[in-house]
Amino acid sequence: MTVQAHDVRTIDAAIPLPKITAVTPPLAPAEALTAPELFDRLARAITARWTGGLSPATLALALLDWQLHLAASPGKQLALASEAAWDLMRFFATLATRHPTFPSWSMIAPAANDRRFSDPDWELPALNMLAQAFLLHQRWWRSATTDVRGVARPNAAIADFAIRQCLEVMAPTNFALTNPEVLRKIMETGGGNFVGGLHNWLEDWKAFPMGREPAHHFVVGRNVAVTKGKVVYRNELIELIQYSPVTRTVRPEPVLIVPAWIMKYYILDLSPRNSLVRFLIEHGFTVFMISWRNPTADDRNLSLEDYRRLGVEAAIEAISRIIPGQPIHAAGYCLGGTLLSIEAARLSKQKPDRLRSMTLLAAQTDFTEPGELTLFINESQVSLLEDMMWQRGVLEAAQMAGAFRIIRSIDRIWSRAVREYLIGEREPVSDLMAWNADTTRMPYRMHSDYLRQLFLNNDLAAGRYRADGEPVALSDLHAPMFVVGTLHDHVAPWRSTFKVHFLADADVTFVLASGGHNAGIVAAPDEEGPSYQIFTKKAHTPYVGPDEWLKAAPSHEGSWWGEWIGFLDAYSGEPVPPPIGDLARSSEPLDDAPGKYVLEQ
């Protein structure tokens, strides 16, 4: 059975949706600026181009704060000198050992998540001593940049991060003559690995600065984003996809998924084997998905409020017309979850029965502890980004991708460079990697709103964020919540997502999944390795902190997806024959899934 669709004109006539307007006054255009203001903005925009969008002032102030306080701490200096002397003495003592079996990793061992030294040949005496020397040096600098009394916490984090990045450049794994895997490859190929590495480097150089092109064998609509459905609504910002049912009965309440607009929606509908959308419809749910349009410089004045109104609000209104009288299970991923939280808090006052439940997937509602991303978000950094976006109209995908690569430089930069340029091999491209290369842009106005109102000011958690001109409070959220955090998330750390427990007045089922921001969410049941912890806190029970939650929550092997199905089932009505909703009056479908917007570059 196929899903029919409303023509966009039919829905627009029935639902008075707002046009794109800037809710807050747009920043002055270039021609309205005074000459000094224009000159300053252009100068900072040029600076941002040379620094990759990073603020030199932020780095300089952080390092100066650390150096001045370290200079005024003779006790700390003495402790560092003692640590260096002790490490040096142990190093030479180990170097002179005459043990028949060399004591590898006797002074220091790599961290459990540091895979650079996993090759067995790092156990060889010469290579092992080189690796330990690097790790000792790295540990000493870590001691030097932490626990310096008087240094502002953000500045200490920036100083530690900056010095760590410099040290990563000098890791012995990054050089051909000190990397055993590269040395083996040289012997196996007679140096042919460097020919392959040069070819890979030239390919990447030609693709710079946009990054490598998505893999040609992963094509949207052909072997990724292939779940059948129809675009049932379209406006200037979104397409709404309704997926075709595959079961004999479906739950009467539809599921709306709000993905992040920083990337394409189909991370939740990748290959058939790991599509969360397909998993939902196979368990009897009618699923709607928002597909965001990729903005251009002409969309520079789109605001975060426009994304709420033309995105989540418009989608909910469209679904309510198609399926009248039924509440919605709403789910949001990453930024989409944050935006869904804002809209849900607004609806709780005006239409409290519109949402049956709410699911947040790796989504933050409080931004006081956003992980290492906060290193790139302060007044100086945001101002520099605003000037760069002011000149271009959008934040280019390469700028955002660069920030994420720096945060995980070992995996995203150095290990990849060794594999592709020294060993001369490309890592096999997966569907998730192909999706990651299919990047999007972000409008100047919206991204400025997002950084200032949420990251810098934390307006949403503090009750200061305004939707439709009225303040919204997360304490107005009363619908049952299913919240997923991921253990190794560098974008939305799980302890940050956990804070919804004391912000919302609702029953919260919290899941801590293994993996990172993407792989922890895309964890299909047939994959080996995923695990999770889960625990439900009722709204009326006392708050439990994250450390206590870790001890109390039972652990399970496998994917958390089944737990979500159980949660949705518990808050859904009895199954009915598909399709649900009054589609008889609809006009011709707009497009087959995946629609047009996802194909825009």
N, C-alpha and C positions, 0 to 999 in steps of 0.2 A: 504494500500500500504506500502510495506516495503522499507527501505533504504538499498541500496547496498553499498559495500565498496571497496576501493582500497586495494590491498595487499600491505604490507609494502615494499616489494621488488620493486613493480611497482612505488610507490611514491618515494622511495629512488633513483631509477634510473632517474626519471624525475626531481627531485629537489635536487641539490647538497647541502645537509644540512651538517653543520659542525659536526665533532665528538667532544666528550667531551674533552676539553683541558682547562688548567688554563690560562686565559687571562693575569692575572698578575702573576709574579713569585711566585710559592708556597713557603710557609714558610719552613725553613730548617727542614728536618726530624730529628728525635731524634738522629740518629747516626752521624749527621753532626754538632750537637751542641757541644760546649766546655763543659767540665765537670761542671764548675760553672753554665753555662746556663741551662744545663740539670737538675742539682740539684735544681735550683730555680724554674724551670717549674714544676717539680714533686712536690715540696713542696707546690706551689700554687694550683696545681691540687688537692692535698690531702686536703688543706684548703677548697677548694670549695666544696668538698664532705661533709665536716662537717658543712658548713654554708649554704648548699643548693644553692650554686652558688652566694651568696651575699658577697660583699667585706667588710670585717671588717674594712679595712682602710678608706673606704668611710664613714662608719657610725661614726668611731672615729673622723675623721677630721671634719665632720659636727657638731657633738655634741660639740667638742672643740671650733669651731668657734662661735657657739651660746653661750656657757658658758662664754667665754672670753669677748664677747661684752656685754652680760647681766651683767657681773660683773663690767664692766666699764660704766654702765648706771644707776646711782643712781635714776634718775627720773623715769625710767621704773620700777625699784625695788619698789619705793614708790607707784607707781600706782598699781602694783600687790598686795602689802601689803594692800592697801586701798580696792581693790576689794575683797580680801579674807576676810577682816574684815567685810565689808558690807554684803557679802554673808552669813557669819557665823551668824551675828546679825539677818538677815532676816530669816535664817533657824530656829534659836531657837525661834524667835518670832512667826513664823508659827507653830512650834511644840507645843507651849503653847496656841494656839488659842482655844477658847471655843465656836466657831461658831457651831450652830446645824448641819450645813452641812459643812463638811470639804472642804476647798478651794483647790481642786486638781489642780496641775500644776500652782499654784499661783506665784511661783518664776521663774520657767523655764519649758518649754514644749519641748518634743522631736521634732526634725526636721521633716518636712513633709514626708521625705523619710525614716525615721527611724521607721521600723515596729516592733521593738522589744517590744515596750510598748503599742501595739495596743489592747491587751487583756483588756476587761472591768475591770477585777479585779485589774489592776494597779491603778484604782481610789480609792481603799481602803486606808484609812489613812496610815497605817504602810508601806504598799508596795509603796504607792505614795511618801512618804517622803524618802524612800530608793532610789527610782528612781531619785527623784529630787536632792538628795545629790550627786549621781553619775554624773548626767548631769551638776551640778554646778562645780564639781571637774574637769570634762572634759573641760568645758568652760574656767576655770581658766588656765589650762595647755595650751589650745589653745592661750589664751592671752599671756602666757609666751613665747611661741615659735614663735609668729608673731610680726611684727613691731618692731623688735630689730634693731636699727640703726647700720649699718656697717656689718651686717651678709650677706654673699653672698646669693643671692636668692635660688640657688640650695641647699645650706647647710641648710637654714631655712626650706625649704620644706622637706628635709630629716629628720631634727630634729623633726619637727611637726609630720611627718608620723610615725617615730619610737616611739615617746612617745604615740601617739594615739593607736598604736598597743599594747603597754604595758597596756594602760588603758582598751582596749577592753577585755583583759583577765579577768579583775576584774568586768565586768558589772554584775549587780545582775541577769540578765536574764540567766547567764551561770551556775547558781547553783541551785540545786534541792530545797533547803529550802527557796529560795527567788524568785522562779519563779512560779507564780500561776498556769500556765498551767501544769507544772510538778506535783505540789501538788495535783491538781484535778485528774491527771492520777494515782497517788499513791493511792488515796482513791478509785478510780473506779476499779483498778486492784489488790488492796492489795499488791502493790509492784511488781506485775508481769511485769510492764514496764521495770524494771531494768534487768530482765531476757532477755527480747527482746533486750534491749540496749547492754547487754554483747554479745549476739549472733551477733548483727550487728558489734560491735567492733572487735570481733574475725574474722569475714569475711573480714573486711577492713584491719586488721593486716596481714592476709595471703596474701592479694593482694598487700600490700605495697612492693616497692615504686611506682609501676606502676599505682596504683589507681584501682578502682573497674572495673571489667570486664563490657563491654557493655551488655545491657539487651538482653537476649537470644531471646525475642520475637520481637526484632527489628533486622532483618537480611538483610544485603545489597543484593539487587537483589530480595528479597522476598516481603518485605513490606516497605522498604525505598530504594531509588534509583531504582524505578521500571518503570520509563518512558521508553518506547520501543525505541530502536535505535541500532546502530552498531558502533563498533570501526573501523574507516576508516583509521587510521594512527597510527603508533607506532614507537617510537625511544627509545633511552636509558633512557629517562627522562619522557616522556609523552605518554599517549594514547589520541587520539582525537576521541571523540564520536560524531556521527551525529544522531540526534533524528528523528524518523519517523513522517511524517506529519499526521495530523488528520483532516484537513480541505480540502475542495474541491479546494481552491486556496490558494496560499502562496505569500508573498512578494518576489520579485526577489533578494533582498539583504539579505544575511545570517546574523545571529547573532552569534558572537563568545564570549563565556564567559570564562574569565581567573580567576579561583578561587585562593585563597591563598593556598600555599603548607604547611602552618603550620598545617592544618587539612585536612581531606578528602573533596573532591569536593562536595559531595552530600548534603551539607547543603542547596544547591540551588535546590536539587531534593529530598526532604524528602518524607513524605507521600504524596499520590496523592492530598490530600486536601490543602497542603501548599507548593507545588512544584512550584517554579518560572519557571523552565523549562517547565513544563506542561502548565502553564498559557501562556507562550509565544507561544507554538505551537498551543494551542487552539485559539489563536488570529492570526493565519496565518503566523507565522514566522518559518523559517528553522533554527534550533539551533544547534550549535557545542559547545562542552564542553571539556576543557582540564582536564584530570585526571592525577595528578602528581604521579610518583613512590615514594614509601617510601624509602628514602636512608638508606644505611648501612654504617658501618665504612669504607668499601672499596671505598665509594664515597666521602671521606674526602676532596679531592681537587676540587670538583665541585664548581665553582665560581658563583657569582651573574650574571656575564656576560654569563656563560653557561646556566643559567636558562632563560635568555632572548633569547639566540640564539636557544637553543634546545626546548624552551618552546613556547613563544609567536611568535617569528619569524617563527619557523618551522610550527606552527599551521596555521598562516596566509598564508604561502606559500602553504601548503597542501590544504587549502580551496580554494585558488585562482586557483589551478589546477583542483579541482573538479567542481568549479563554476567559470569558466574563464570570465573575463570581467565585473564582478560585484563587486562594493565596499562593504565593510563589516561594519556592526554595531558592534563595539567592546566594551565589557563591562568587567570591572575588579573589583573584590571584595577584600578589605583589601590589603594585600601584592601584590595580583594579579593586583590590580588597579595601584599600584605604578610601578610595572614592565611594565604594559601596557602603562603607561604614558611615560616611557623611550623609549619603542619601537615605540610608536606613534610619539614622537618627532624626532626620527631617520628617520622614514618613511616619515615624512613631507618634508624632504629635498630631499630624493631619489625617493620616489613614493608617491607624495602628494595626489593622487586620490585613494589610496588603502583603506582608511578608510572613510566611509560615515558619521559616528558619533562616539562619544566616551562617554561611561557611566562609572562613578566611584562610587562604592558602599562602603561607609565607608572607603575610601582610602585616604592616605595622600600623598601630593606632596611636602610639606614643613614640616620640622621636628623641627622647633624651639619651638613649643608648643605641644609636643605629650602627654600631660597629665601626670598622675602619673607614666606611664611607664618610663619617663625620670629619675625617682629616681633610676632606676636600670641601667642607661646607662650613664656612664662617663668613663674617661680613666682608672681609677682603676678597675671599675666594668667590663669593656670590656676586659681588660687584664686578669683578673681572669677567665672570661668565655672562653677566647681564650685558656688559659692553660688547663682548664678542657676539652674543646673540642679537643685540641691537643692530649691529652692523650687517649680520647675515639674515636675520629674521627667524632663524631656527637654530637649535643646537644640533649640529651634524652628528650622525651616528658614530663617526670615527672618534669624536671627542668623548662620548660616553663609554664606548668600547675601550678606549685607552685608559680611562680611570679604572675600570674593572680589571684590565690586564695588570696594571701596576699593583693593585691590591693583592693579586695572586701571581706575583712576578715569577716565582719559582716554576709554577706549572704553566702559566700562560705565556711567559717570555723565554726564560733561560732553558728549561727542559725541552720546550718546543724547538728552540734554535739549535740545540745540540742534536736533537733527533733529525731535523730537516736539513741543516746546513753542514754539520760535521759527519753525521752518520749517513746522510744523503737519502733518508727515507721519509716519505710522507706518512703520517698516521692515518689509518683508514678512516674515511669520513663516515660518521653515523648520521642518522636522521636528526639527532639533537644538535650535532655540530653544524649541519646544513641549515637548520632553523636559526642557530646562533649567528650565522653569517648573513642572514636575511634581515638586515637592520632597518630601522626607521629613524625619523627625525622627531624633534619636539619643538612646538612653537615657543617663541621668545616669551610671550606674556604668561602662558601656562606654566612653563618651567620656572620662571621667576616667582610666580605665586606659590608653586609647590615648595621651592627651596626656602622661601622666606616665611610663609605662613605655617608650614608643617615642620621643616627641619630646624630653622633658626628660632622661630617663636613658639613652636609646639602648640599652636592655637587650638588644634582639634582636641587634644587631651585636656587642655586648660579651659575648654568651654567658650573660647573666643572666636572660633571659626563661624562664619556667617554663610548661610545658604538661603537664597531668596530674601536676603536682607535681614534674616533672623538668626540669632545664635543657635547652634546645635550643640547638644551635650550627649556624649556616649552613654551617660547614665540613663538616658531614655530608651536604650536598647533593652527589650525584654524578651524578644523571641529567642528560642533555644539556639545556641551557637556551637558550631563545630570548628575548632581552630587548629591548624596544622603549622608547627614550626619544624625547621630542619636543623639537624645537629651541627652541621658544618656550613652554616649560612653566613656568607660575607656581606650580603646585601640587607637582609632582615634577620639579624641574630635572634635565635629562638627565645632568649631571655627578654628581648624587646617585644616580640609578638606575645609573650606570656602575660604582659602587663594588661591585656584586655580583661584579665580576671578581676582587677580592682577598678576598671573603668566602666564596664557594662553591668547592668543590673539584670543578669540573665543566667540561666543554667549554661555552663561552659564545659564542653567536652574537648579537652586539649590533647593533641597527639604530637609527640616528638618523634619525627621520622629520621632515620639514618640518611646520610647523603647531604648534598648541598642544596642551594636555592632552587636549582632546576631538577637535578637528578633525584632529589628527595621527594619532589612532587610527582615527577613522571616515573613512578615505581610500580610497574605493571605486576600483577600477581604471579605471572609465570617466570619472572626474573629471579635469579639467585642472588642472595646477598642482602636485600632490604630487611630492616627490622624496625620496630617502633615501640614506644611506650604510650599508654593511654590511661586517662583518668578523668572522671566527670566530677565537677564541683557544682553543687546546687546553689542557686542564687542566695538562699537564706543561710548557707553554712559559712563558717569563718574562712577568711582568706588563708591560703597556703602559699608560702613563698616558693620560688623555683627550686631551691636546693632541697626543701622538704618534699616537693612534688616529685623530684627525681628518685627519692628514696621510696616513696609510697606507690608510684605508678608501676604497674606490672609490665614486664617486657614480653614482646611477642616477635617471633620470626615471620618474615614475609611482608607483604604489602599492606598498607593501611587502607587501601581502597575499599576492601570489604567492610571495614568498620564504618566508613562513610555511608555505604549502602544501608547498613543496619540502622544508622542514625536517621537517614532520610525515611526509611520504611516506618520507623517508630512515630514519625510526625506526618504521615501521609494517610489519605483515605483508602478505602477499599478499591482494588483495581477495577477499571472499566474498559470497554472495548475502545481501541484507537480508531481514528484520531480524536483527541480531545479538542474542544473548541469549535466555534461556529465558523467554518471555512466555506460554507456553501455560497456566500455572497461575494467571495473574493474574485478579483479579476485574474488575468493571466499572471503566473509567477514572474517575479522580476528576473531572477537568474538562478541557476543551480548553484549549490554550494561548491566551492568555497566563496563565490561571489567575485566582485571586481576589485574591491578596495585592497584585499590582501595581495593582489598582483601588482599594485602600484609600487614603483621604485623611487 
